[in-house]
Amino acid sequence: MNKLGGLLKFNMLLVSMAVLLLLVACGNENEGTATDAAGEEVSNETVGSEENQELESVKLVLNWFAQAGHGGIYAADAQGFFEEKGIDVTIEPGGPQVSSIQMVASGSAEFGLVHGDQLIVARNQGIELVALATIYQRSPQAFMFHKGHGIDDFDEVSGRTAFIQPGITYWEYFKSKYDLSDVNELAFTGDHTNFINNVESVNQVYVTGEPFFMEQQGIETEVKLISDSGYDPYQYVLYVTKDYLTENEETVQNFVTAFIKGWNYFKETPDETLELIHEKNPDKSMESLQYELEVAKDFIYVGDAEKYGFGYMTEERWSTLIDQLNEAGVLDEAVEATDIFTTKYLPAK
């Protein structure tokens, strides 16, 4: 009886050991290796942690509807560059009824795009914003004329009808520098009908857009860049509030790194991103987007961007712009260039 009992106990021990070995083998199989997208073997523990990584959600408000001038942003999003940095970015288009400054200042968005002179005016009004990078190194803003009715100097705008957006900053600078007292200034609403019907009129434009649409309608035009006057603010400037920057430096660094990577990617392979932008903004044809990009290249990937890398800004440029706005009587508070921009988060060149 004792022998039989001992034999039964021995057999049960063998069965238990077999089950234990089976469980260990299964566990090793589950915790072994997996293959990532590049064909590299990685542990399942690593795969699981990446899949479960929680992304930080932020919002970026554009300065206008989706266009080629936003290409690097959409490229960074589509290619997963933001996600690689642990950020889930919501890209919100701008428009005539959307103020990125109001949204960012109120905390309903973390990042925004704005023109350089608008950022300075906001600072003058007590809204502490900090520029992190610029998309346009040179301003593509211009005056558009009917062909044969252009100007050599900006004084020649006097005596004409000018369609100008109310409150646009460079117009205030122009009125302080040139004699434009005889200009018939009318609000520009985005409709070019009145300009088309008046061959002596002047219309504010971006050289990346309106001349193309005029050409499509059979209207021959000429343009004169605003920057020919020496007034040349950075355009499409990426910014945050000073408080957000102070409290979220890591997020800002990650965002800017992905932002720059997106623009470098877009420079080399723009077509797929332009198609995405067309889907986001079907009012923009592929032909118009391609035209916009071709012209914009001479304003984006130039100057300091060539020498120091995309997005770079200088204290000299910001100081000059502040001085010009002071001369125009736009500012009533002292603004220091070093308080409104930083290159700290841009890649070292």
DRENKOL-653662 format. One record per residue (C-alpha): residue number from 1; residue in one letter; z, x, y. Coordinates in Angstrom, 3 decimals. Layout:
residues N
PT    nr   rest         up       east      north
PT   NUM      a          Z          X          Y
...
***
This chain:
residues 349
PT    nr   rest         up       east      north
PT     1      m      0.000      0.000      0.000
PT     2      n      0.853      2.807      2.359
PT     3      k     -2.358      4.597      1.466
PT     4      l     -4.387      1.452      2.146
PT     5      g     -2.607      0.899      5.462
PT     6      g     -3.223      4.494      6.469
PT     7      l     -6.892      4.198      5.559
PT     8      l     -7.247      1.033      7.658
PT     9      k     -5.612      2.741     10.637
PT    10      f     -7.909      5.725     10.245
PT    11      n    -11.016      3.509     10.135
PT    12      m     -9.866      1.612     13.250
PT    13      l     -9.368      4.926     15.039
PT    14      l    -12.914      5.972     14.172
PT    15      v    -14.299      2.664     15.487
PT    16      s    -12.290      3.022     18.719
PT    17      m    -13.583      6.558     19.257
PT    18      a    -17.178      5.413     18.675
PT    19      v    -16.824      2.607     21.219
PT    20      l    -15.283      5.030     23.716
PT    21      l    -18.142      7.508     23.254
PT    22      l    -20.668      4.694     23.736
PT    23      l    -19.025      3.610     26.978
PT    24      v    -18.976      7.173     28.273
PT    25      a    -22.665      7.596     27.432
PT    26      c    -23.555      4.379     29.253
PT    27      g    -21.471      5.446     32.234
PT    28      n    -23.211      8.792     32.388
PT    29      e    -26.561      7.049     32.238
PT    30      n    -25.657      4.799     35.165
PT    31      e    -24.158      7.648     37.180
PT    32      g    -26.882     10.149     36.408
PT    33      t    -29.869     10.793     38.635
PT    34      a    -32.430      8.654     40.399
PT    35      t    -35.700      9.580     42.005
PT    36      d    -36.113      9.178     45.750
PT    37      a    -39.338      8.367     47.641
PT    38      a    -40.269     12.046     47.793
PT    39      g    -39.832     12.524     44.021
PT    40      e    -36.549     14.405     44.435
PT    41      e    -33.699     13.696     42.027
PT    42      v    -30.616     12.291     43.767
PT    43      s    -27.379     10.914     42.356
PT    44      n    -26.938      7.156     42.118
PT    45      e    -23.761      7.611     44.112
PT    46      t    -25.854      8.979     47.009
PT    47      v    -28.449      6.226     46.682
PT    48      g    -25.751      3.590     46.784
PT    49      s    -24.112      5.042     49.896
PT    50      e    -27.453      5.130     51.762
PT    51      e    -28.250      1.563     50.814
PT    52      n    -24.826      0.400     51.919
PT    53      q    -24.828      2.339     55.187
PT    54      e    -24.097     -0.057     58.035
PT    55      l    -26.484      0.303     60.978
PT    56      e    -25.255      0.053     64.553
PT    57      s    -27.099     -2.724     66.401
PT    58      v    -28.331     -2.061     69.948
PT    59      k    -30.850     -3.746     72.223
PT    60      l    -33.542     -2.148     74.384
PT    61      v    -35.051     -4.240     77.199
PT    62      l    -38.567     -3.205     78.220
PT    63      n    -39.777     -3.281     81.814
PT    64      w    -42.751     -5.512     80.940
PT    65      f    -44.508     -7.186     78.036
PT    66      a    -45.440     -4.918     75.101
PT    67      q    -48.202     -2.478     76.016
PT    68      a    -49.529      0.982     75.203
PT    69      g    -47.033      2.458     77.665
PT    70      h    -44.330      1.444     75.172
PT    71      g    -46.153      2.929     72.173
PT    72      g    -43.604      5.574     71.213
PT    73      i    -40.821      2.992     71.115
PT    74      y    -42.670      0.712     68.720
PT    75      a    -43.693      3.753     66.659
PT    76      a    -40.065      4.890     66.364
PT    77      d    -39.078      1.426     65.197
PT    78      a    -41.958      0.923     62.756
PT    79      q    -41.626      4.399     61.235
PT    80      g    -37.892      3.988     60.690
PT    81      f    -36.857      6.771     63.087
PT    82      f    -34.110      4.659     64.658
PT    83      e    -32.870      3.597     61.235
PT    84      e    -32.744      7.227     60.111
PT    85      k    -30.264      7.770     62.925
PT    86      g    -28.128      4.817     61.882
PT    87      i    -29.382      2.432     64.576
PT    88      d    -30.876     -1.054     64.292
PT    89      v    -32.824     -1.569     67.533
PT    90      t    -33.886     -4.940     68.905
PT    91      i    -36.815     -4.446     71.311
PT    92      e    -36.905     -7.211     73.910
PT    93      p    -40.029     -7.516     76.076
PT    94      g    -39.683     -7.689     79.837
PT    95      g    -41.669     -9.860     82.207
PT    96      p    -41.576    -11.372     85.697
PT    97      q    -38.416    -13.346     84.918
PT    98      v    -36.633    -10.522     83.054
PT    99      s    -34.508     -7.870     84.777
PT   100      s    -33.544     -5.040     82.470
PT   101      i    -31.058     -3.818     85.080
PT   102      q    -29.206     -7.125     85.109
PT   103      m    -29.139     -7.269     81.313
PT   104      v    -27.942     -3.692     80.847
PT   105      a    -25.416     -3.912     83.683
PT   106      s    -23.983     -7.135     82.249
PT   107      g    -23.677     -5.631     78.760
PT   108      s    -26.166     -8.001     77.110
PT   109      a    -28.310     -4.926     76.310
PT   110      e    -27.391     -1.283     75.826
PT   111      f    -30.662      0.432     76.812
PT   112      g    -33.392     -0.429     79.309
PT   113      l    -36.603      0.760     80.929
PT   114      v    -37.008      0.803     84.694
PT   115      h    -38.917      2.643     87.423
PT   116      g    -37.158      5.655     88.898
PT   117      d    -36.926      4.240     92.417
PT   118      q    -35.488      0.971     91.082
PT   119      l    -32.769      2.927     89.302
PT   120      i    -31.813      4.658     92.562
PT   121      v    -31.732      1.367     94.461
PT   122      a    -29.491     -0.101     91.749
PT   123      r    -27.148      2.877     92.099
PT   124      n    -27.112      2.308     95.854
PT   125      q    -26.002     -1.263     95.134
PT   126      g    -23.076     -0.049     93.060
PT   127      i    -24.665     -0.355     89.602
PT   128      e    -24.028      2.989     87.936
PT   129      l    -27.030      3.752     85.748
PT   130      v    -27.974      7.078     84.163
PT   131      a    -31.554      8.074     83.287
PT   132      l    -31.930      9.715     79.858
PT   133      a    -35.700     10.322     79.609
PT   134      t    -38.928      9.281     81.283
PT   135      i    -42.126      8.035     79.677
PT   136      y    -44.468      8.549     82.656
PT   137      q    -44.242     11.964     84.292
PT   138      r    -46.612     10.824     87.042
PT   139      s    -46.807      7.379     88.551
PT   140      p    -49.879      5.318     87.563
PT   141      q    -49.272      2.928     90.488
PT   142      a    -52.206      2.603     92.883
PT   143      f    -54.031      0.508     95.465
PT   144      m    -57.245     -1.074     94.224
PT   145      f    -60.273     -1.740     96.460
PT   146      h    -63.730     -3.155     95.984
PT   147      k    -66.223     -0.365     95.379
PT   148      g    -67.499      1.023     98.663
PT   149      h    -64.493     -0.326    100.547
PT   150      g    -61.945      2.331     99.605
PT   151      i    -59.903      4.602    101.869
PT   152      d    -59.383      8.288    102.474
PT   153      d    -55.919      7.924    103.978
PT   154      f    -53.307      5.197    103.647
PT   155      d    -53.404      4.412    107.386
PT   156      e    -56.750      2.752    106.681
PT   157      v    -54.997     -0.066    104.858
PT   158      s    -54.077     -1.361    108.316
PT   159      g    -56.190     -4.331    109.365
PT   160      r    -56.693     -5.516    105.801
PT   161      t    -55.111     -8.124    103.574
PT   162      a    -52.830     -6.488    101.013
PT   163      f    -51.538     -8.283     97.931
PT   164      i    -48.141     -6.715     97.314
PT   165      q    -45.233     -7.736     95.114
PT   166      p    -42.308     -8.653     97.401
PT   167      g    -39.617     -5.978     97.440
PT   168      i    -41.652     -3.298     95.696
PT   169      t    -40.003     -0.053     96.721
PT   170      y    -42.997      2.179     97.457
PT   171      w    -44.322     -0.359     99.976
PT   172      e    -41.138      0.073    102.018
PT   173      y    -41.705      3.820    101.959
PT   174      f    -45.320      3.361    103.054
PT   175      k    -44.354      1.150    105.978
PT   176      s    -41.953      3.848    107.176
PT   177      k    -44.536      6.630    106.885
PT   178      y    -47.790      4.959    107.976
PT   179      d    -48.734      2.495    110.685
PT   180      l    -49.233     -0.648    108.622
PT   181      s    -48.161     -3.079    111.339
PT   182      d    -51.567     -4.761    111.306
PT   183      v    -51.617     -5.428    107.545
PT   184      n    -51.831     -9.053    106.435
PT   185      e    -49.249     -8.781    103.666
PT   186      l    -49.414    -11.495    101.008
PT   187      a    -47.328    -11.820     97.851
PT   188      f    -49.038    -10.595     94.695
PT   189      t    -48.495    -13.100     91.899
PT   190      g    -50.523    -11.450     89.161
PT   191      d    -53.619    -13.530     89.950
PT   192      h    -56.554    -11.459     91.226
PT   193      t    -58.719    -14.363     92.384
PT   194      n    -57.983    -13.835     96.076
PT   195      f    -58.662    -10.130     95.774
PT   196      i    -61.991    -10.794     94.073
PT   197      n    -63.028    -13.189     96.848
PT   198      n    -62.103    -10.791     99.679
PT   199      v    -64.046     -7.530     99.561
PT   200      e    -61.914     -5.970    102.315
PT   201      s    -58.617     -6.695    100.575
PT   202      v    -56.198     -4.329     98.832
PT   203      n    -54.316     -5.040     95.599
PT   204      q    -51.400     -3.188     94.051
PT   205      v    -52.236     -2.141     90.477
PT   206      y    -51.588      0.216     87.624
PT   207      v    -54.626      2.359     86.947
PT   208      t    -53.958      1.817     83.244
PT   209      g    -54.668     -1.905     83.472
PT   210      e    -56.279     -3.841     86.325
PT   211      p    -59.410     -1.705     86.834
PT   212      f    -60.312     -2.408     83.195
PT   213      f    -59.959     -6.168     83.649
PT   214      m    -62.015     -6.058     86.843
PT   215      e    -64.749     -4.182     85.004
PT   216      q    -64.713     -6.851     82.275
PT   217      q    -65.411     -9.443     84.961
PT   218      g    -68.234     -7.420     86.485
PT   219      i    -66.213     -6.383     89.563
PT   220      e    -66.632     -2.726     90.515
PT   221      t    -63.519     -1.188     92.027
PT   222      e    -62.005      2.025     93.336
PT   223      v    -58.390      3.112     93.270
PT   224      k    -56.162      5.410     95.280
PT   225      l    -53.001      6.617     93.587
PT   226      i    -49.717      6.005     95.378
PT   227      s    -48.740      9.544     94.393
PT   228      d    -51.466     10.883     96.717
PT   229      s    -48.949     10.168     99.493
PT   230      g    -46.371     12.446     97.878
PT   231      y    -44.347      9.477     96.638
PT   232      d    -44.341      9.969     92.882
PT   233      p    -41.337      8.460     91.054
PT   234      y    -40.824      8.739     87.326
PT   235      q    -41.990      5.536     85.639
PT   236      y    -40.699      3.684     82.563
PT   237      v    -37.392      5.528     82.646
PT   238      l    -35.004      5.090     79.697
PT   239      y    -31.455      4.487     80.919
PT   240      v    -27.948      3.223     80.119
PT   241      t    -24.891      2.476     82.220
PT   242      k    -22.561      5.350     83.013
PT   243      d    -19.712      3.604     81.171
PT   244      y    -21.780      3.056     78.034
PT   245      l    -22.849      6.704     78.040
PT   246      t    -19.248      7.895     78.375
PT   247      e    -18.030      5.720     75.519
PT   248      n    -21.029      6.027     73.153
PT   249      e    -22.411      9.568     73.400
PT   250      e    -23.225      9.812     69.695
PT   251      t    -25.210      6.571     69.751
PT   252      v    -27.058      7.684     72.876
PT   253      q    -27.902     11.027     71.281
PT   254      n    -29.177      9.329     68.126
PT   255      f    -31.245      6.843     70.128
PT   256      v    -32.855      9.493     72.345
PT   257      t    -33.637     11.717     69.350
PT   258      a    -35.450      8.857     67.571
PT   259      f    -37.093      7.776     70.848
PT   260      i    -38.591     11.241     71.414
PT   261      k    -39.675     11.493     67.773
PT   262      g    -41.462      8.167     68.150
PT   263      w    -43.403      9.346     71.183
PT   264      n    -44.457     12.571     69.492
PT   265      y    -45.604     10.545     66.484
PT   266      f    -47.489      8.089     68.702
PT   267      k    -49.287     10.932     70.457
PT   268      e    -50.770     12.148     67.173
PT   269      t    -51.362      8.791     65.427
PT   270      p    -51.642      5.965     67.996
PT   271      d    -53.966      3.499     66.271
PT   272      e    -51.542      1.803     63.868
PT   273      t    -48.974      1.394     66.642
PT   274      l    -51.539     -0.098     69.013
PT   275      e    -52.347     -2.681     66.350
PT   276      l    -48.643     -3.508     66.119
PT   277      i    -48.407     -3.879     69.912
PT   278      h    -51.434     -6.179     69.827
PT   279      e    -49.574     -8.352     67.303
PT   280      k    -46.539     -8.409     69.585
PT   281      n    -48.638     -9.174     72.664
PT   282      p    -51.909    -10.844     71.618
PT   283      d    -52.863    -11.331     75.273
PT   284      k    -53.649     -7.622     75.220
PT   285      s    -56.887     -6.954     73.350
PT   286      m    -57.238     -3.835     71.249
PT   287      e    -59.941     -2.666     73.653
PT   288      s    -57.626     -2.987     76.655
PT   289      l    -54.798     -1.213     74.800
PT   290      q    -57.083      1.656     73.884
PT   291      y    -58.242      1.904     77.510
PT   292      e    -54.648      1.875     78.719
PT   293      l    -53.638      4.659     76.352
PT   294      e    -56.641      6.816     77.217
PT   295      v    -55.836      6.627     80.938
PT   296      a    -52.071      6.875     80.416
PT   297      k    -52.338     10.204     78.596
PT   298      d    -52.982     11.880     81.960
PT   299      f    -49.696     10.475     83.268
PT   300      i    -47.427     10.723     80.200
PT   301      y    -48.050     13.929     78.260
PT   302      v    -48.484     16.151     81.318
PT   303      g    -46.547     18.365     83.706
PT   304      d    -42.986     19.055     82.617
PT   305      a    -43.590     17.139     79.388
PT   306      e    -46.084     19.822     78.366
PT   307      k    -43.751     22.651     79.293
PT   308      y    -40.343     21.323     78.261
PT   309      g    -41.090     18.423     75.933
PT   310      f    -41.585     14.685     76.182
PT   311      g    -39.208     12.812     78.478
PT   312      y    -38.117     15.798     80.579
PT   313      m    -36.947     15.253     84.183
PT   314      t    -35.929     17.608     86.998
PT   315      e    -33.280     17.488     89.697
PT   316      e    -35.927     18.450     92.272
PT   317      r    -38.048     15.356     91.525
PT   318      w    -35.062     13.016     91.665
PT   319      s    -33.763     14.617     94.890
PT   320      t    -37.158     14.303     96.548
PT   321      l    -37.335     10.625     95.658
PT   322      i    -33.826     10.016     97.011
PT   323      d    -34.773     11.742    100.287
PT   324      q    -37.895      9.583    100.600
PT   325      l    -35.923      6.380    100.057
PT   326      n    -33.396      7.555    102.634
PT   327      e    -36.214      8.172    105.123
PT   328      a    -37.535      4.679    104.464
PT   329      g    -34.126      3.184    105.210
PT   330      v    -33.881      1.743    101.694
PT   331      l    -30.535      3.390    100.928
PT   332      d    -27.282      2.903    102.798
PT   333      e    -25.068      4.892    100.428
PT   334      a    -25.233      8.569     99.499
PT   335      v    -26.785      9.105     96.075
PT   336      e    -26.692     12.445     94.268
PT   337      a    -29.499     13.289     91.839
PT   338      t    -27.086     14.853     89.363
PT   339      d    -25.214     11.548     89.128
PT   340      i    -28.213      9.471     88.074
PT   341      f    -29.959     11.504     85.381
PT   342      t    -29.298     13.900     82.521
PT   343      t    -31.433     15.953     80.140
PT   344      k    -28.472     16.680     77.877
PT   345      y    -29.720     14.452     75.060
PT   346      l    -33.332     15.668     75.057
PT   347      p    -34.380     18.203     72.397
PT   348      a    -34.073     21.829     73.456
PT   349      k    -37.465     23.439     74.037
***
